Amino acid sequence: MFKQLISDSAIYGVGAILIKSIAFFTLPIYTSIFSPEEFGIIEMFSTVGGFLTIFMTMGLDSAQSYYYMDAKNNETYDKKAIITSILQLRIVLGILILGVVVSLSPFIIDFAFKSSLPISYLIMVSTSIFFSNLISQSLEVFRLLYKPWQFIGLSFMQTVFNIGLILYFSYYKDMGIEGYFIGNLLGMTVVMLIGWIATKNYRYWDRLEVKLWKGFLKFGLPLVPAGLMIWVMLFSDRWFIQNFLGSYELGLYAVSAKFAIFIAIAVEVFRKAFFPIAMDMIHKPEGKIFFEKITTFYIVIGSIGVLIITYISPYLIEYLLNESYLESWKSVGLLSLASLAYGFRMISNRGILYVKKTHLLIYIYTIGASLNIVLNMYMVPKFGVEGAAMATAISFIVINIINLIISNIYYRVKQNLLVTIPTIVFTFLFILNYINFI
């Protein structure tokens, strides 16, 4: 399985680097089209979209992975029926949530922005999220089948269509923010249809599969509150920045997050290859040795990457962006560390997933989200956007510690604490010193 992990990670890595590079190098174009204030508005709508994604997904991505690998190893279910059933359930849930969003749109706009913005923006964003969720279903099929090239191909199309159409409407048609949302919606629509065509042989199209819905929801629903808490840790900082500091500062923070994408890419690459293998290995005798080695590898290599990105971030931003965005570099290191900690959840919650006690994640992530809100309330007014980034990083480090403690009760794995703890502490202190926080 190590060979499979390395092989798939290499393929996912090439694809992710290509795809994310396209997105990253369009950032100078976006920052020339949109002011920091406009970039802040786009970021806040993306934050709202992330919130809706949780309810449209309902933990069904994790449920599909678990049930599919269980069927593969134990022949308990028809794998094609699992994929079919998940897609149909996602469509039903997505339509229901779109209806709720349309009904509550004036309230949502007021809460998120404290200002008047067109409701049509929210409707376009919500519909784009619905289609994106269905694209994710097709991508997950390729990942479970260990077909990384197909996964990369569809992901590449999604990036190219979205960016191309966004630039067409925002820049060429000079439609500004409205063009951004129109282009994103049309891009998602096209790629969703391509994804369905590409995965047509892996699902049934002539019948309704509802008998597994109860089991999927039983597995996935406990992950929804947990997902909400994760969303709070990832995105509530945007709300605090918007309300305490304004759209301009939020725009700078959004750019910082874009430069933290280098670590996010590495984490995403690893996650795409790791999760199906982990769900496979967790049922095997050699699984504990596998998780022990992966833990040390992830923390050490990941921390080195964070240190490098932190050091070069001011030079990159000065070279690539105009002077309006120069101060955004100060949050890059902390957000990179937060991305690394976010990805480590795949490893730290292994025991909880092993015994299917996913409800425990609700309590763990509630602790993390509560801590995040308290830290944001204190640190954003006092330290600005750097305080928000620190709140996010600390919150994810704390929940990973709790995850590891509880996971070892059900699925004990040795930890190389003499290596991992000093590595994390050194990385955190280096970042704070580099941005003159301490």
C-alpha positions, 0 to 999 in steps of 0.5 A, a space after each residue: 500500500 505504501 507503493 500505491 500511496 506513493 504512486 497515486 500521490 505522485 500522479 495527484 501531485 502533478 495534476 494538483 500542481 498544474 491545476 492550482 498553478 493555473 489558479 494561482 497565476 491568474 491571481 495577478 489578473 484578478 487583483 488587477 480587475 478587482 480592488 481589495 474591497 471587491 476581492 473581500 466581497 467575493 471572499 465573503 460569498 465564497 465563505 457563505 458557499 462553504 457553509 452551504 456545501 456542508 449541508 449539501 454534502 451531509 457527510 456523504 463523501 465520507 459515507 461513500 468512501 467507507 461503504 465502498 471500501 467495505 463492499 470491496 473488502 467484505 462484499 457486503 454491498 453492490 458497489 455500483 448501487 452505492 455510487 448511484 444511491 449517493 448521487 441521487 441522495 445528493 441531488 435531492 438534498 441539494 434541491 431542498 437546500 437551494 429552496 431554503 437559501 432562496 427563501 432566506 436570501 435577504 437575511 443571509 445577505 444582511 448577516 454576512 455583509 451588513 450592507 445591501 447587495 443583489 440577492 442574485 449574487 447569492 442565488 448564483 453562488 448557491 447554484 454553483 455550489 450545488 453543481 460543484 457538489 455533483 462534480 465532487 461526486 464524479 471526482 470521488 468515483 475516480 478516487 475510489 477506483 484508483 483512477 487518478 488520471 481521470 480525477 485530474 482530467 475532470 479537475 483540470 476541466 473544472 479549473 479551466 472552464 471556471 477561470 476562462 468564463 470568469 475572466 470572459 465575463 468579468 474582464 472582457 465583458 467588463 461585468 465586474 463582480 457580477 461577471 465573476 459569479 456568472 462565469 463560475 456558475 456556467 463553468 460548474 454547469 458544463 463540468 457537471 455534465 461532463 463528469 456525469 458522462 465520464 462516470 456513466 459506466 460506474 452507476 445505474 441510470 435506470 433505477 432509483 436506489 433508496 434502500 441505502 439512504 438510511 445507512 448513509 445518513 446514519 454514517 454521514 449526519 453526525 459529520 454535519 455538525 462536525 463539518 459546521 464546526 470545521 467551517 467555523 474554524 476555517 471561515 468564521 475569521 472572514 466574518 470577524 474581519 469583515 465586521 471588525 476591519 472591513 472589506 479592504 482587510 478581508 480582501 488582503 486576507 483572501 490574498 494571503 490565503 491564496 498564497 498559502 495554497 502551496 501547502 494546501 496543494 500538498 495537503 490536497 494531493 496527500 489527502 486524495 491519495 491517502 484517504 481511500 488507502 487509509 480506509 483500506 489499511 485500517 482493516 488490515 493487520 499492518 495498518 497500525 505500522 502504516 499510520 505510525 510512519 505516516 504521522 511522522 512523515 506528514 508532520 516533518 515534511 509538512 513543517 519544512 514546507 510551511 517554513 519555506 513558504 513563510 520565508 519567501 512569501 513577502 518576496 513572492 507577493 511583492 513580485 506578483 501583485 500590485 502595491 495595494 496587496 503588499 501587506 498581505 504576506 504577513 498572514 501567509 505563514 500562519 495560514 499555511 500552518 493552519 492548512 497543514 493542521 487541517 489536513 492532519 485530521 485525516 490521520 488524527 481521527 483514524 480510531 474514531 472512523 475505525 469504530 464508526 463513532 463519528 458522533 465524537 467528532 461533533 464534541 471535538 470540533 465544537 471545542 475547536 470552534 468555540 476556541 476559534 470564536 473566542 480567539 477571533 473575538 479577542 485577536 482580530 480587533 487587537 492584532 488584525 488579520 494576523 490575529 485571525 490567522 493565528 486563531 485558525 492555526 491554534 484551533 486546528 492544532 488543538 483539535 488534532 491533539 484531542 483527536 489523537 488522544 481519543 483515537 488511540 483509545 480505539 485504535 492505538 498507534 505509537 507516536 514519535 513524540 520526540 520528533 513531532 512535538 519539537 517540529 511543530 513548536 519550532 515551526 510555530 515560533 519561527 513564523 511568529 518571529 518572522 512576522 514580528 509578532 513576538 
